Amino acid sequence: MPGAYLLLLRAANGKEKYVPMVVRSDSARNAVLIVDAVNTEEAYNAWGGYSLYHGPHEQHATRSLAVTFDRPYDLSGARGLMNFTAPVIQEAEQSGVRLAYATSADLEADPGLLAGARGIVFGGHDEYWTLGMRNAVTKARDHGTNLAFLGANSVFWRVRYAPSGLGPRRVMIGYKDASLDPLKNQPGTTVRWRSAPYPDPENSLTGMLYECFPAVGAFTVRDPGFFLFAGTRVRAGTAYPGLIGDEADRAYPIPGTPANLQVVAHSRTTCGRLHTYSDASYYTVPSGAGVFATGSIEWVRALAGPDAKAGVGPAGVAFARAVTLNVFRSLAGGPMGRKHPASADFARLHESPSTTSGTGGPIGKPASPKELRSKA
């Protein structure tokens, strides 16, 4: 049966290990598709001592430039699925809507999987995307499929796949530096999506930019009449402590940001020594599809219950759960923009286009043809 599962392996010595497994759906037609972010899970996976972040002894300089799916997960193996996807699934199953399941890699391997989907939901931390993934999701949106980004830091690093002895798309390449990448002068260069030589910032899909880590703040309602807040009895300024956490996104008045972006929450946020904001947003496109983003990783963690470490209490949990149920039911109803077109109000915030308030980095300038030829 399609779904996301954890297989428990127990050795003779009593040690246990989990194996996350997604049984993908044949089709997402007339369903809301939940995507498990296996790319991101693999990027952080340090089995054997190497990940895309560090090598042995936590040294960044010895990090891997490619990681393989042909290995176990480190630690318990349950981290990514339990923290960033399982709470979403638990809420979805209470919504009563028809669900479908897939992984990051499935979106590139079978773009037809998305045909006729009512909505696509991305969990708490979906950071690593290939060109094929983004193209497939953008095409689905432009054909009427709603999107929901329930976390933050989505579509931040561009990666690509390579085959292994076990088949295609078994290795994920992420140089994170155009000067190291043999494809440094091609659109598939593995750098931040916002970086040169082919910058394509995430805001054109998610509505916002990744802003910062470590983020701490209270989710603060700006638009209490927003349809996905129905039944929560919020008012302008209602705040839920801790619900902005770990990593956060922010809306920016820059090219790519949807012209009709509606900022429904605008939350004061600290990011280490920096002071910034985290936003929740909504926009619609001509196909009728609506795109909602919470702007916070902590949102999905709160679905699992109060989080003392982050300072999320029962009220924040109840709010996140109620809104998430509204999200699933609205996604399943067809293109949200037909009933709820976005009401452009972002300009009223008078935000700066500078990204210096966060830690996500600047927006790169596209390389000129002359520059690309010189780097070839």
C-alpha positions as CSV (number, residue, x, y, z in Angstrom):
1,M,0.0,0.0,0.0
2,P,1.4,3.4,-0.9
3,G,2.8,5.3,2.1
4,A,5.8,6.2,4.1
5,Y,7.2,3.5,6.5
6,L,10.0,2.8,8.9
7,L,11.3,-0.7,8.9
8,L,12.9,-1.8,12.2
9,L,16.0,-4.0,11.9
10,R,17.3,-5.6,15.1
11,A,20.7,-7.3,15.3
12,A,21.5,-10.3,17.4
13,N,23.4,-8.0,19.8
14,G,20.2,-6.1,20.5
15,K,21.1,-3.0,18.4
16,E,18.4,-1.5,16.3
17,K,18.3,0.5,13.1
18,Y,15.5,2.0,11.1
19,V,15.2,2.0,7.3
20,P,12.9,4.7,6.0
21,M,10.9,3.5,3.0
22,V,8.3,5.1,0.7
23,V,6.0,2.9,-1.3
24,R,5.2,5.3,-4.1
25,S,1.9,5.7,-5.8
26,D,1.4,4.9,-9.4
27,S,-0.3,8.2,-10.0
28,A,-1.3,11.3,-8.0
29,R,-4.3,12.0,-10.2
30,N,-7.2,13.5,-8.1
31,A,-5.1,13.1,-5.0
32,V,-2.8,15.3,-2.8
33,L,0.7,14.1,-3.1
34,I,3.1,14.1,-0.1
35,V,6.7,14.2,-1.1
36,D,9.4,12.7,1.2
37,A,12.6,14.7,0.9
38,V,15.1,11.9,0.4
39,N,17.5,14.2,-1.3
40,T,17.8,16.3,1.8
41,E,18.0,13.3,4.0
42,E,20.9,11.9,1.9
43,A,22.7,15.2,1.9
44,Y,23.0,15.1,5.7
45,N,23.5,11.4,5.9
46,A,27.1,10.8,7.2
47,W,27.2,7.0,7.1
48,G,30.8,6.1,6.5
49,G,32.0,9.4,7.8
50,Y,31.0,11.6,4.8
51,S,28.1,13.8,3.9
52,L,27.7,16.9,1.7
53,Y,28.5,18.9,4.9
54,H,31.5,17.3,6.4
55,G,34.1,14.5,6.3
56,P,35.7,12.6,9.2
57,H,35.9,14.6,12.5
58,E,33.2,17.0,11.3
59,Q,35.7,18.7,9.0
60,H,34.0,20.8,6.2
61,A,37.2,20.7,4.1
62,T,37.0,17.0,3.7
63,R,33.2,16.8,2.9
64,S,32.0,14.7,0.1
65,L,31.1,16.2,-3.3
66,A,28.7,13.4,-4.1
67,V,26.8,11.0,-1.9
68,T,25.1,7.7,-2.7
69,F,21.8,6.2,-1.9
70,D,23.5,2.8,-1.9
71,R,24.3,2.9,1.8
72,P,22.4,2.9,5.2
73,Y,21.5,6.0,7.1
74,D,23.6,7.2,10.0
75,L,22.3,7.4,13.6
76,S,18.9,5.7,13.9
77,G,18.0,6.2,10.3
78,A,14.6,7.7,11.3
79,R,15.7,11.4,11.6
80,G,14.4,12.9,8.3
81,L,11.2,10.9,8.0
82,M,10.2,11.3,11.7
83,N,11.1,15.0,12.0
84,F,9.9,16.4,8.7
85,T,7.4,14.1,7.0
86,A,5.6,11.9,9.5
87,P,3.8,14.7,11.4
88,V,2.5,15.9,8.0
89,I,1.2,12.5,7.2
90,Q,-0.5,12.1,10.5
91,E,-2.4,15.3,9.9
92,A,-3.2,14.4,6.3
93,E,-4.7,11.1,7.3
94,Q,-7.1,13.0,9.6
95,S,-8.2,15.3,6.7
96,G,-10.2,12.7,4.9
97,V,-8.7,13.6,1.5
98,R,-7.3,11.2,-1.0
99,L,-3.5,10.9,-0.6
100,A,-0.6,9.8,-2.8
101,Y,3.1,9.4,-1.9
102,A,6.4,9.8,-3.6
103,T,10.0,10.8,-3.0
104,S,12.2,13.6,-4.4
105,A,13.8,11.3,-6.9
106,D,10.4,10.1,-8.2
107,L,9.6,13.7,-9.3
108,E,12.4,13.6,-11.7
109,A,12.2,9.9,-12.7
110,D,8.5,10.1,-13.5
111,P,7.2,13.7,-14.2
112,G,4.0,12.1,-15.4
113,L,3.3,11.1,-11.8
114,L,2.1,14.6,-11.1
115,A,-0.5,14.7,-13.9
116,G,-3.9,15.6,-12.5
117,A,-2.7,15.9,-8.9
118,R,-4.9,18.2,-6.8
119,G,-2.0,19.3,-4.7
120,I,1.6,18.6,-3.8
121,V,2.9,19.0,-0.2
122,F,6.5,19.4,0.9
123,G,7.4,18.8,4.5
124,G,9.5,20.5,7.0
125,H,12.9,20.5,5.2
126,D,13.1,20.0,1.5
127,E,16.4,21.8,0.7
128,Y,18.0,19.8,-2.2
129,W,16.3,19.9,-5.6
130,T,17.4,18.9,-9.1
131,L,16.5,20.7,-12.3
132,G,14.1,17.9,-13.2
133,M,12.3,18.1,-9.9
134,R,11.8,21.8,-10.1
135,N,10.7,21.7,-13.8
136,A,8.1,19.0,-13.0
137,V,6.7,20.8,-10.0
138,T,6.5,24.1,-11.8
139,K,4.8,22.5,-14.8
140,A,2.2,20.9,-12.5
141,R,1.5,24.2,-10.8
142,D,1.1,25.9,-14.2
143,H,-1.5,23.2,-15.1
144,G,-3.6,23.8,-11.9
145,T,-1.9,21.7,-9.2
146,N,-1.8,23.5,-5.8
147,L,1.4,23.5,-3.8
148,A,2.1,23.7,-0.1
149,F,5.5,24.2,1.5
150,L,5.0,23.4,5.1
151,G,8.6,24.1,6.2
152,A,11.4,26.4,5.2
153,N,14.6,26.4,3.3
154,S,13.0,24.6,0.3
155,V,14.7,24.6,-3.1
156,F,17.9,26.1,-1.7
157,W,20.7,23.8,-3.1
158,R,20.7,22.6,-6.7
159,V,21.9,19.0,-7.1
160,R,21.9,16.4,-9.9
161,Y,21.9,12.7,-10.1
162,A,24.3,10.2,-11.5
163,P,24.0,6.4,-11.9
164,S,25.6,3.7,-9.7
165,G,26.0,0.0,-10.3
166,L,22.5,-0.4,-8.9
167,G,20.8,1.8,-11.4
168,P,20.0,5.4,-12.4
169,R,19.8,8.3,-9.9
170,R,21.6,6.4,-7.2
171,V,24.3,9.1,-6.6
172,M,23.5,12.7,-5.8
173,I,26.1,15.3,-6.8
174,G,26.5,18.5,-4.9
175,Y,29.7,20.5,-5.3
176,K,28.2,23.6,-3.7
177,D,30.9,25.6,-5.5
178,A,30.8,26.4,-9.3
179,S,34.6,26.5,-9.5
180,L,34.7,22.8,-8.4
181,D,31.9,21.6,-10.6
182,P,32.8,20.3,-14.1
183,L,29.5,21.7,-15.3
184,K,30.3,25.1,-13.9
185,N,29.1,26.9,-16.9
186,Q,25.8,25.0,-17.4
187,P,22.3,25.4,-15.8
188,G,22.9,22.2,-13.8
189,T,25.8,23.7,-11.9
190,T,25.4,22.5,-8.3
191,V,25.3,25.7,-6.3
192,R,22.6,27.6,-4.4
193,W,19.6,28.1,-6.7
194,R,20.1,31.8,-6.2
195,S,23.8,31.8,-7.2
196,A,25.7,32.4,-10.4
197,P,26.2,31.4,-13.2
198,Y,22.5,30.6,-13.7
199,P,20.7,32.1,-10.7
200,D,17.0,31.0,-10.4
201,P,16.0,31.9,-6.9
202,E,13.5,29.8,-5.1
203,N,11.0,32.7,-4.7
204,S,9.5,32.1,-8.1
205,L,8.2,28.7,-6.9
206,T,7.9,29.0,-3.1
207,G,7.0,32.7,-3.1
208,M,9.8,33.5,-0.7
209,L,13.6,33.2,-0.1
210,Y,15.3,31.2,2.5
211,E,16.3,33.7,5.2
212,C,18.2,32.3,8.1
213,F,19.4,29.8,10.7
214,P,19.1,29.7,13.7
215,A,15.8,31.4,13.6
216,V,13.8,32.1,16.8
217,G,10.4,33.9,16.8
218,A,6.7,33.9,17.3
219,F,4.5,33.2,14.3
220,T,2.5,36.4,14.1
221,V,-0.7,36.7,12.1
222,R,-1.0,39.6,9.7
223,D,-4.1,38.7,7.8
224,P,-6.7,37.0,10.1
225,G,-9.2,36.8,7.2
226,F,-6.9,34.5,5.2
227,F,-9.0,31.5,4.1
228,L,-6.6,28.9,5.5
229,F,-6.8,30.4,8.9
230,A,-10.6,29.8,9.0
231,G,-11.8,28.5,12.3
232,T,-8.7,29.5,14.3
233,R,-10.3,32.7,15.7
234,V,-7.0,34.6,15.2
235,R,-6.8,38.4,15.1
236,A,-4.2,40.6,13.5
237,G,-1.2,40.4,15.8
238,T,-2.0,37.0,17.3
239,A,1.3,35.4,18.0
240,Y,2.4,31.8,18.7
241,P,5.8,31.7,20.5
242,G,8.4,29.3,19.1
243,L,6.5,28.5,15.9
244,I,9.2,30.3,13.9
245,G,12.2,28.1,14.5
246,D,15.4,26.5,13.3
247,E,15.2,27.9,9.8
248,A,12.9,30.5,8.3
249,D,11.9,32.1,5.0
250,R,11.1,35.7,4.1
251,A,9.4,37.5,1.3
252,Y,11.5,39.9,-0.8
253,P,10.6,42.5,-3.4
254,I,12.9,41.2,-6.0
255,P,12.5,39.7,-9.5
256,G,10.8,36.3,-9.4
257,T,8.6,37.1,-6.4
258,P,5.0,36.7,-7.5
259,A,3.3,40.1,-8.2
260,N,0.2,39.0,-6.3
261,L,2.0,37.7,-3.2
262,Q,-0.1,37.9,-0.1
263,V,1.9,37.9,3.1
264,V,-0.5,36.4,5.7
265,A,2.0,36.3,8.6
266,H,4.9,38.6,9.3
267,S,6.9,37.6,12.3
268,R,9.8,39.3,14.1
269,T,12.7,36.8,14.2
270,T,16.2,36.7,15.5
271,C,18.9,34.8,13.7
272,G,21.9,34.7,16.0
273,R,22.9,38.3,16.2
274,L,20.8,39.4,13.2
275,H,17.2,40.7,13.5
276,T,14.9,40.0,10.7
277,Y,11.4,38.7,9.8
278,S,9.9,35.4,8.8
279,D,6.8,35.4,6.6
280,A,4.0,33.0,5.6
281,S,2.7,33.7,2.1
282,Y,0.2,32.7,-0.6
283,Y,0.0,33.4,-4.3
284,T,-2.0,32.2,-7.3
285,V,-1.1,31.7,-10.9
286,P,-3.3,31.9,-14.1
287,S,-4.0,28.1,-14.0
288,G,-5.8,28.7,-10.8
289,A,-3.3,26.9,-8.6
290,G,-2.5,28.4,-5.2
291,V,0.8,28.2,-3.4
292,F,1.0,28.4,0.3
293,A,4.2,28.5,2.4
294,T,4.5,28.6,6.2
295,G,8.1,30.0,6.2
296,S,9.2,27.9,9.2
297,I,10.7,24.5,9.8
298,E,9.2,24.4,13.3
299,W,5.7,24.3,11.8
300,V,6.0,20.6,11.0
301,R,7.6,19.8,14.3
302,A,4.8,21.5,16.2
303,L,2.3,19.2,14.4
304,A,3.7,16.4,16.6
305,G,2.9,18.2,19.8
306,P,4.3,20.8,22.2
307,D,8.0,21.4,21.8
308,A,9.6,22.7,25.1
309,K,13.0,23.2,23.5
310,A,11.5,25.6,20.9
311,G,9.0,27.1,23.3
312,V,5.9,25.9,21.3
313,G,2.9,25.4,23.6
314,P,-0.5,23.8,23.2
315,A,-2.0,26.9,21.5
316,G,0.7,27.0,18.8
317,V,0.2,23.2,18.2
318,A,-3.6,23.6,17.9
319,F,-3.2,26.5,15.5
320,A,-0.6,24.7,13.3
321,R,-2.8,21.6,13.2
322,A,-6.0,23.4,12.4
323,V,-4.3,25.4,9.5
324,T,-2.7,22.2,8.2
325,L,-6.0,20.4,8.0
326,N,-7.4,23.4,6.2
327,V,-4.5,23.2,3.8
328,F,-5.1,19.6,2.9
329,R,-8.8,20.0,2.4
330,S,-8.3,23.1,0.3
331,L,-5.6,21.5,-1.8
332,A,-8.0,18.6,-2.5
333,G,-10.8,20.9,-3.6
334,G,-9.0,21.8,-6.9
335,P,-7.2,25.0,-7.9
336,M,-7.4,27.2,-4.8
337,G,-7.1,30.4,-6.8
338,R,-10.5,30.0,-8.4
339,K,-12.3,30.5,-5.1
340,H,-9.5,32.3,-3.3
341,P,-7.4,34.5,-5.7
342,A,-4.4,36.0,-3.9
343,S,-4.8,39.6,-2.8
344,A,-1.5,41.4,-3.4
345,D,-0.5,43.2,-0.3
346,F,3.2,42.6,-0.1
347,A,4.1,46.2,-1.2
348,R,2.5,47.6,2.0
349,L,5.4,46.1,4.1
350,H,7.9,48.4,2.2
351,E,10.5,45.7,2.5
352,S,14.2,46.1,1.4
353,P,15.5,43.9,-1.5
354,S,18.7,43.4,0.4
355,T,19.3,39.9,1.8
356,T,21.8,41.1,4.4
357,S,19.3,40.6,7.2
358,G,19.7,36.8,6.9
359,T,22.2,34.1,6.3
360,G,20.9,32.7,3.0
361,G,23.4,34.8,0.9
362,P,23.0,37.3,-1.9
363,I,21.3,36.8,-5.2
364,G,23.8,36.1,-7.9
365,K,24.0,37.9,-11.3
366,P,23.7,35.7,-14.4
367,A,27.0,35.2,-16.1
368,S,27.4,37.0,-19.5
369,P,28.0,34.9,-22.6
370,K,31.6,36.2,-22.6
371,E,32.1,35.1,-19.0
372,L,30.7,31.6,-19.7
373,R,33.0,31.2,-22.7
374,S,36.0,32.2,-20.6
375,K,35.1,29.5,-18.0
376,A,34.5,26.8,-20.6
